[in-house]
């Protein structure tokens, strides 16, 4: 390993650099998701090229030289793509985002420690591997891309049977369509619908610092647990519900969303109204009627003490039973105004979910939740 110590750079310049890298990373992730659906869309291809080009230029401006050759070769690859000389593949998206992961980690280390370690030999090998991908050898592209990706992340199983890679989404290994809560095995029209809802909620998540990434986290975990249960809930309906169930929260006063003290009765009633606001988003979209039902019922409790209707377990749909658990779990494990200093570890949250389960959650779905979390906690 080599150590890179940059020339002195002002803190505000580093902060601006990191902010732009994060913004471009997020934009690139979204672009790659859309490319999974529309791989020949030239505007998406050009957008991805511009993001990598900008990051490379930003690193050049502050003379962060070790990663520039790698970014240059990824940029060259995307130049072939935008000119129609090579075809987009999911492995290419892995290469782009894994490269960006390295860039983010590199800059974060410099910000935190004033230096960053890097593997010069690895980066030289990566440059050579990517350089082999040329318009003249299309039959070799996937093999070369796979070799490059495995250099960046040896844990990826890129030689699995077709479709198997999508199951790695929960490990954080790949960040294409499977890394969202958007099911793969549905029509392109429905995928675009869910992508729209996801983008809508990503915008809404910016309204509060406590919401970032919430939609994807809940949707991915919900699809994983539904799979363990042999998919009794329609995946597309579940995914939509996970993304839009808190839509109505965006229209609550921020001072209420960020309140640390207990709610008054009036405030609690106002907060409870978010389920109506969220479900109305789907009111006239007949193809998402089941998702609307899940959204409407996800705060009901099995003993009938929930809201807004006070219905009991037999009348609560399966999707709402699962979402109720995951909505609570995510709130426990991520910072909120009321638990900023009390968020739980994932293991602690699983224990607490089980402690609260009687009367609140479906025990059938708690068992599936436990099964999934046991595997995930052990894996990590």
Order of alpha helices (4+ residues) and beta strands (2+ residues): beta-alpha-alpha-alpha-alpha-beta-alpha-alpha-alpha-alpha-alpha-alpha-alpha-alpha-alpha-alpha-alpha-alpha
